[in-house]
Amino acid sequence: MGLKLEKVPYLIEMAKPVKHLSPYQATSSLEEIHDKPWQTPLKLDWNESSILPSPRVTESIKYFLAHDNHLNWYSTLNSSNLIHKLSEFYGLAPNQFLVSNGSDEALHTICATYLYEGDEVLVPSPTYQHFLVFAKQEGAVITEYHSKNPFSSDIEGLRLALQEKQYKICYLVSPNNPTGVCLEQDEVEILLETSPHTLFILDEAYAEFARKSAYPLVQQYANLIVTRTFSKAYALAGLRIGYVMAQSHIISNLSRVFNPKSVNVLGQIAAMAALSDQSYLMKFVEQVEASQAFLRGEFEKRGILSHPSKGNFMMIKVQQPKQLQLALAEEGVYVRDRAHLLEGYIRITLGTLDQSKDFISRFDRALEKINNK
Ligand SMILES: *Cc1c(COP(=O)(O)O)cnc(C)c1O
């Protein structure tokens, strides 16, 4: 009471590695979309699913809220119910899974568990940018590997690059975001074999679209961690559910850092429901494939270079990526300018075939606008 507090003039210093980071720059925002209620948005910038999740998801959440509505309690620790379902689905033991608050949290946990200041990390580039934040935050030193052709897997180049230093971690994304390149299981295996002292993170956020995965390799290799998510093909980005598959000793190492309460109860329920509806998933995957075939044809007609992709997105090369992105946004189409990663490229998320037809007509209008400027 008698104590008078002075304003403290000192700025508290950030942790050293954090000083070199800058905040995430998003492109579209939901506010921006809500501000234009007259436009049906085509939100194709973040590789989210363009349709709602399986109806089973809403049903199971409604059922929970009506019957067992304990939102006041923490959810099932470690998502053990969901792990049980994943274990049946994949034929791996429950202790080979960790369920996380989005696969981003899995990547964060892996970095926090294995990386320390000065550790070397190899990242084939261009790649998913947010991983770099997690690795840098631990003070790791990142080496980017640039292949001559970013639209190839270039395993031999990567194998040689891995021999140059003692890399603690190598971060692979397959299918890769943003290039769409998918690694074969035997390609991953070559790297695991030839760099046994490097821990490989295989980020398979888009594996459902590729209809393939290298996850069976976790049974044989102690230097492999596979990360997956319900955010993309299962359409649950808003509920934040990801998971890790690895040998049990890796899972127990991650558990030292991991907070077993971090995954929310509705997300756990939703993920179980989504996993149970494989036919809904496959129908969407087929739509995305049809969209890619359609759009590649349309881009070819317009003389625009596009690349085949194993994910629900594709890269196209254009004259003025930034201007095109802005002109598309005026048409209610949100895409991602990736020109700072690969010159001239924008990345477009693929939705259903009907959405892609709608997309291409708005694309033409946007192109016309920038060509007339
Ligand atoms: C979208 C994405 C993620 C993040 O997924 P969440 O599970 O929503 O955290 C991780 N890795 C890659 C390559 C992605 O594209």
The ligand as an ORCA input file, in Angstrom:
! r2SCAN-3c Opt
* xyz 0 1
  C      -0.166    -28.146    -42.866
  C       1.121    -28.789    -42.549
  C       1.464    -29.140    -41.236
  C       0.678    -28.694    -40.046
  O      -0.412    -29.444    -39.804
  P      -1.213    -29.381    -38.440
  O      -1.433    -30.822    -38.154
  O      -2.454    -28.635    -38.746
  O      -0.382    -28.725    -37.385
  C       2.627    -29.843    -41.032
  N       3.437    -30.157    -42.054
  C       3.154    -29.824    -43.315
  C       4.092    -30.204    -44.401
  C       1.999    -29.106    -43.600
  O       1.768    -28.711    -44.852
*
